Amino acid sequence: MDDMNCRACLYWLQAYIDSEELDEEIAAKLHEHLDGCPKCRERLAALEVLRKGVRERLPYHPAPSDMHRQVLAEIATEERRALARKAESRSNWTRLSFAAVVLALLAILYVAASSSGDDLADEFISRHQYALLEDHLIDLPSSDPATLVAWFAGKLDFSPPVRDFDRDGYRLVGGRLDYIEHRPVAALVYRHEDHIINVFAMPATKADRGVRSSTRHGFNLISWRAHQLAFKAVSDLNRRDLEGLRQLIE
């Protein structure tokens, strides 16, 4: 450290008077400064007189014999309280974290369920439009239900119900294999007057329940569940006539 001056000496004198251990370098500098500074020696002498007077004149009250035990007991109690607060805080964070995980899982399940339902309406409508525009409406042209059932049997792990409703104005013209969210689905193609109808069939999920309808981009879509399968009928046909085909299939 730098050479000891009067200000630094005054700072260290109290520790020196109280018999506190000083760093060897500081102690050496302090003694060196006191040897050459009468003013600081006077301060040291005054502090020693004050310390002696305090010891002689103030009454001495010994600590109770059990104070040591009481202090240790209080310390132990406070440590237990601190541990309890820490555990409670950790428990609260655990509960909050668990709640957050549960909410996240519920959100994921909700999104997954929604994806199986009408939130996929745009995708079914897009597949309908793609089939019309790309001239890929039919893989197997046929009005014979048995022929189409046999054709689908080698390509799907479920059997879509295939029927022709020509007498009711809905003529079966064929079928194709399509893909929705990377899974194969059956697409049955019907014609009603000048309108093409795609009826998609796939295994049902818990989200597929009830009859739902929507209109998007000028196309009507009706969703329903029957025979453990989910159906989506898409067409630019008016909703009433599209509902007529749904009732026939169901």
FENKA-V181462 format. One record per residue. RES is the residue in three letters. SS is DSSP state (hx for helix, st for strand, lp for the rest). PHI is phi as a letter, one per 20 degrees, with the letter a starting at -180 (999 if undefined). NEAR is the number of other C-alpha atoms within 12 Angstrom. Layout:
res:RES ss:SS phi:PHI near:NEAR
res:RES ss:SS phi:PHI near:NEAR
This chain:
res:MET ss:lp phi:999 near:13
res:ASP ss:lp phi:f near:11
res:ASP ss:lp phi:g near:17
res:MET ss:lp phi:f near:26
res:ASN ss:lp phi:d near:23
res:CYS ss:hx phi:f near:24
res:ARG ss:hx phi:f near:16
res:ALA ss:hx phi:f near:21
res:CYS ss:hx phi:f near:32
res:LEU ss:hx phi:f near:25
res:TYR ss:hx phi:f near:18
res:TRP ss:hx phi:e near:30
res:LEU ss:hx phi:f near:34
res:GLN ss:hx phi:f near:23
res:ALA ss:hx phi:f near:21
res:TYR ss:hx phi:f near:25
res:ILE ss:hx phi:f near:23
res:ASP ss:lp phi:e near:16
res:SER ss:lp phi:m near:13
res:GLU ss:lp phi:f near:13
res:GLU ss:lp phi:f near:15
res:LEU ss:lp phi:d near:19
res:ASP ss:lp phi:g near:14
res:GLU ss:hx phi:g near:12
res:GLU ss:hx phi:f near:15
res:ILE ss:hx phi:f near:24
res:ALA ss:hx phi:f near:24
res:ALA ss:hx phi:f near:19
res:LYS ss:hx phi:f near:24
res:LEU ss:hx phi:f near:34
res:HIS ss:hx phi:f near:24
res:GLU ss:hx phi:f near:20
res:HIS ss:hx phi:f near:27
res:LEU ss:hx phi:f near:27
res:ASP ss:hx phi:f near:17
res:GLY ss:hx phi:d near:17
res:CYS ss:lp phi:c near:20
res:PRO ss:hx phi:f near:14
res:LYS ss:hx phi:f near:18
res:CYS ss:hx phi:f near:27
res:ARG ss:hx phi:f near:22
res:GLU ss:hx phi:f near:18
res:ARG ss:hx phi:f near:23
res:LEU ss:hx phi:f near:30
res:ALA ss:hx phi:f near:19
res:ALA ss:hx phi:f near:18
res:LEU ss:hx phi:f near:21
res:GLU ss:hx phi:f near:21
res:VAL ss:hx phi:f near:16
res:LEU ss:hx phi:f near:18
res:ARG ss:hx phi:f near:19
res:LYS ss:hx phi:f near:15
res:GLY ss:hx phi:f near:13
res:VAL ss:hx phi:f near:13
res:ARG ss:hx phi:f near:13
res:GLU ss:hx phi:e near:11
res:ARG ss:hx phi:e near:11
res:LEU ss:lp phi:f near:11
res:PRO ss:lp phi:f near:9
res:TYR ss:lp phi:d near:9
res:HIS ss:lp phi:d near:8
res:PRO ss:lp phi:f near:8
res:ALA ss:lp phi:f near:11
res:PRO ss:lp phi:g near:10
res:SER ss:lp phi:f near:10
res:ASP ss:lp phi:e near:11
res:MET ss:hx phi:f near:12
res:HIS ss:hx phi:g near:12
res:ARG ss:hx phi:f near:13
res:GLN ss:hx phi:f near:14
res:VAL ss:hx phi:f near:15
res:LEU ss:hx phi:f near:13
res:ALA ss:hx phi:f near:14
res:GLU ss:hx phi:f near:14
res:ILE ss:hx phi:f near:14
res:ALA ss:hx phi:f near:14
res:THR ss:hx phi:f near:14
res:GLU ss:hx phi:f near:14
res:GLU ss:hx phi:f near:14
res:ARG ss:hx phi:f near:14
res:ARG ss:hx phi:f near:14
res:ALA ss:hx phi:f near:14
res:LEU ss:hx phi:f near:15
res:ALA ss:hx phi:f near:15
res:ARG ss:hx phi:f near:14
res:LYS ss:hx phi:f near:14
res:ALA ss:hx phi:f near:14
res:GLU ss:hx phi:f near:14
res:SER ss:hx phi:f near:14
res:ARG ss:hx phi:f near:15
res:SER ss:hx phi:f near:15
res:ASN ss:hx phi:f near:15
res:TRP ss:hx phi:f near:15
res:THR ss:hx phi:f near:14
res:ARG ss:hx phi:f near:14
res:LEU ss:hx phi:f near:14
res:SER ss:hx phi:f near:14
res:PHE ss:hx phi:f near:15
res:ALA ss:hx phi:f near:14
res:ALA ss:hx phi:f near:14
res:VAL ss:hx phi:f near:15
res:VAL ss:hx phi:f near:15
res:LEU ss:hx phi:f near:14
res:ALA ss:hx phi:f near:14
res:LEU ss:hx phi:f near:15
res:LEU ss:hx phi:f near:15
res:ALA ss:hx phi:f near:14
res:ILE ss:hx phi:f near:14
res:LEU ss:hx phi:f near:16
res:TYR ss:hx phi:f near:18
res:VAL ss:hx phi:f near:17
res:ALA ss:hx phi:f near:20
res:ALA ss:hx phi:f near:21
res:SER ss:hx phi:f near:20
res:SER ss:hx phi:f near:22
res:SER ss:hx phi:e near:31
res:GLY ss:lp phi:d near:34
res:ASP ss:hx phi:f near:32
res:ASP ss:hx phi:f near:23
res:LEU ss:hx phi:e near:26
res:ALA ss:hx phi:g near:31
res:ASP ss:hx phi:f near:27
res:GLU ss:hx phi:f near:26
res:PHE ss:hx phi:f near:42
res:ILE ss:hx phi:f near:33
res:SER ss:hx phi:f near:25
res:ARG ss:hx phi:f near:35
res:HIS ss:hx phi:f near:38
res:GLN ss:hx phi:f near:24
res:TYR ss:hx phi:f near:19
res:ALA ss:hx phi:f near:28
res:LEU ss:hx phi:f near:21
res:LEU ss:hx phi:f near:11
res:GLU ss:lp phi:e near:12
res:ASP ss:lp phi:l near:13
res:HIS ss:lp phi:c near:22
res:LEU ss:lp phi:f near:29
res:ILE ss:lp phi:c near:29
res:ASP ss:lp phi:e near:21
res:LEU ss:st phi:c near:25
res:PRO ss:st phi:f near:22
res:SER ss:lp phi:a near:25
res:SER ss:lp phi:d near:25
res:ASP ss:lp phi:e near:22
res:PRO ss:hx phi:g near:27
res:ALA ss:hx phi:f near:19
res:THR ss:hx phi:f near:21
res:LEU ss:hx phi:f near:34
res:VAL ss:hx phi:f near:27
res:ALA ss:hx phi:f near:20
res:TRP ss:hx phi:f near:26
res:PHE ss:hx phi:f near:31
res:ALA ss:hx phi:g near:19
res:GLY ss:lp phi:e near:14
res:LYS ss:lp phi:c near:20
res:LEU ss:lp phi:c near:24
res:ASP ss:lp phi:e near:15
res:PHE ss:lp phi:b near:23
res:SER ss:lp phi:d near:25
res:PRO ss:lp phi:f near:37
res:PRO ss:lp phi:f near:31
res:VAL ss:lp phi:c near:34
res:ARG ss:lp phi:b near:30
res:ASP ss:lp phi:d near:29
res:PHE ss:st phi:d near:24
res:ASP ss:hx phi:g near:19
res:ARG ss:hx phi:f near:12
res:ASP ss:hx phi:e near:19
res:GLY ss:lp phi:n near:19
res:TYR ss:st phi:c near:33
res:ARG ss:st phi:e near:29
res:LEU ss:st phi:f near:35
res:VAL ss:st phi:d near:33
res:GLY ss:st phi:q near:35
res:GLY ss:st phi:b near:41
res:ARG ss:st phi:b near:35
res:LEU ss:st phi:e near:34
res:ASP ss:st phi:c near:33
res:TYR ss:st phi:c near:23
res:ILE ss:st phi:c near:26
res:GLU ss:lp phi:l near:16
res:HIS ss:lp phi:m near:9
res:ARG ss:st phi:d near:16
res:PRO ss:st phi:f near:20
res:VAL ss:st phi:c near:34
res:ALA ss:st phi:e near:43
res:ALA ss:st phi:c near:44
res:LEU ss:st phi:e near:48
res:VAL ss:st phi:d near:44
res:TYR ss:st phi:c near:40
res:ARG ss:st phi:c near:31
res:HIS ss:st phi:c near:27
res:GLU ss:lp phi:l near:17
res:ASP ss:lp phi:e near:14
res:HIS ss:st phi:d near:23
res:ILE ss:st phi:e near:32
res:ILE ss:st phi:c near:46
res:ASN ss:st phi:d near:49
res:VAL ss:st phi:d near:48
res:PHE ss:st phi:e near:43
res:ALA ss:st phi:c near:43
res:MET ss:st phi:b near:38
res:PRO ss:st phi:g near:29
res:ALA ss:lp phi:f near:26
res:THR ss:lp phi:d near:21
res:LYS ss:lp phi:f near:19
res:ALA ss:lp phi:f near:26
res:ASP ss:lp phi:e near:31
res:ARG ss:lp phi:b near:24
res:GLY ss:lp phi:m near:19
res:VAL ss:lp phi:d near:23
res:ARG ss:st phi:c near:25
res:SER ss:st phi:c near:27
res:SER ss:st phi:b near:29
res:THR ss:st phi:c near:24
res:ARG ss:st phi:b near:22
res:HIS ss:lp phi:l near:18
res:GLY ss:lp phi:n near:17
res:PHE ss:st phi:d near:29
res:ASN ss:st phi:e near:33
res:LEU ss:st phi:c near:43
res:ILE ss:st phi:c near:43
res:SER ss:st phi:d near:41
res:TRP ss:st phi:b near:35
res:ARG ss:st phi:c near:29
res:ALA ss:st phi:a near:25
res:HIS ss:lp phi:l near:19
res:GLN ss:lp phi:m near:20
res:LEU ss:st phi:c near:28
res:ALA ss:st phi:d near:37
res:PHE ss:st phi:c near:43
res:LYS ss:st phi:c near:50
res:ALA ss:st phi:d near:48
res:VAL ss:st phi:c near:47
res:SER ss:st phi:a near:41
res:ASP ss:lp phi:e near:30
res:LEU ss:lp phi:f near:28
res:ASN ss:lp phi:f near:26
res:ARG ss:hx phi:f near:25
res:ARG ss:hx phi:f near:16
res:ASP ss:hx phi:f near:27
res:LEU ss:hx phi:f near:35
res:GLU ss:hx phi:f near:29
res:GLY ss:hx phi:f near:21
res:LEU ss:hx phi:f near:40
res:ARG ss:hx phi:g near:32
res:GLN ss:hx phi:f near:21
res:LEU ss:hx phi:f near:20
res:ILE ss:hx phi:f near:32
res:GLU ss:lp phi:f near:26
